Amino acid sequence: MHFKRQVAAAWTIVVLALWIGGCEHHVPPEEGPPNVEVSLPIEKTVTEYVDYTGRLGATDTMEVRARVTGYLWKMPFKEGDFVKKGDVLFEIDPRPYQADLDRALGTVKVAEAQLKLAKADYARAKETAKTPGAISQQEVDTFAAKVDVSAAQLDSAKANAEYARLNLEFCKVTSLIDGRVSRYLKTAGNLINQDNTLLTTVVTLDPIYAYFNVDELTMQTIQKLIREGKLKTYSKGRLKVLLSLQIDGDNFPYEGFVDFVNNQVDPSTGTIQVRAEFQNPKVNDLYLFVPNEFVRIRMLISDPHPALLVSERAIGTDQGQKFVYVVDEQDVTRYRQVTLGQPHEGLLEVTKGITSMDRIMVAGLQRVRDGMKVNPKLVPMPRPNPVTGDDSPLQPSPAPGKPMDKDAKPSAESKS
């Protein structure tokens, strides 16, 4: 029994020794400062703006309708083709109207003959009246009145003939504008009702309008800047605006000018309708813009000014307050409250809180705190890729058909 107690005590000592040794073995060594990525702000000249959605509209739109009733005979145009003012688009069966014109012209000839006879009778009556008692004055007046009646009948016959001629001319339905014609809405053999049946439409494509609604505050801001002469995008009564199609992404490569502002604000929406005019470039017989197309309009509400731009992922939020971490010369993080402006090409403008030489943390904000020692690595300022949406190093990319922006200064990588 005494021996068993000694063995048990020995095993207890061995287990305790192993346990103590194991604890000492797993004590972690002290770690160094965490690795973080930092970037210098991008210095660039930017302009404040407001974006709106809008729709394109043709400067001229023609609904093609016949001005006479009849059966559709011909459609001498190609659907979707470009037509000129005066081109014949449809022909109504002209035979009934040709017969009306012939009848009216015959009536004119009858009226002319009757007028000629009335004038001759009146001339004879006046000659006869020279012989006393040969004819009464009443009879002379009757012959004179017949001349006036015949002249009026001739005028009426000529007017009817002109009306018949116009109806015959209206059998050829022509375009009153230059533009692109739509499809056939009626085909040969269909009965066409005067001023009622829609045959097709024609729209002009160059220039083209863009309609959009501007809120009251923005309109008042722009008017104030114009009155004070502080808006360089306003010149000679015209305000410059930019346009973007859906395929253009964040680029606004097309420039136009406001040419109309409605005369009252819509009280139900608090907005006012604005129209801008844009040139519609034509490439390989195809116009770039199409009426009723959805577009985005950018109104410039400031003059160009220098700005500091950072990636959105460098911005943190603390109880509604935006902040960044700046790494100082001793590689220590410093908490900075910032004021943000508008986004520009995937980056955010910082209007207050940083300088152009500050090293801004662009990743891992959750792993650090104010006053913490870090191991910074300088990288280019990242921004969302316009195709994938992922953050990628900033690479200058000009808008389609535009030269590269010369105002953008080199990224942090090229400065280091």
Buried (B, 14 or more C-beta within 10 A) or exposed (E): EEEEEEEEEEEEEEEEEEEEEEEEEEEEEEEEBBEBBBBBBBBBBBBBBBBBEBEBBBBEEBEBBBEBBBEBBEBEBEEEEBBEEEBBBBBBBBEBBBEBBEEBBEBBEEBBEBBEEBBEBBEEBEEEBEEEEEBEEEEBEEBBEBBEEBBEBBEEBBEBBEEBBEBBBBBBBBBEBBBBBBEBEBEEEEEBEBEEBEBBBBBBBBBBBBBBBBBEEBBEBBEEBBEEEEBEBBEEEBBBBBBBBEEBEBBBBBEBBBBEEBEEBEEEEEBBBBBBBBEBEEEEEEBBBBBEBEBBBBBBBBEBEEBBBBBBBBBBEEEEEBBBBBBEEEBBBBBBEBEBBBBBBBBBBBEEBBEEEBBBBBBBBEEBEEEBEBEBEBBBBBBBEBEEEEBBBBEEEEBEEEEEEEEBBBBBBEEE
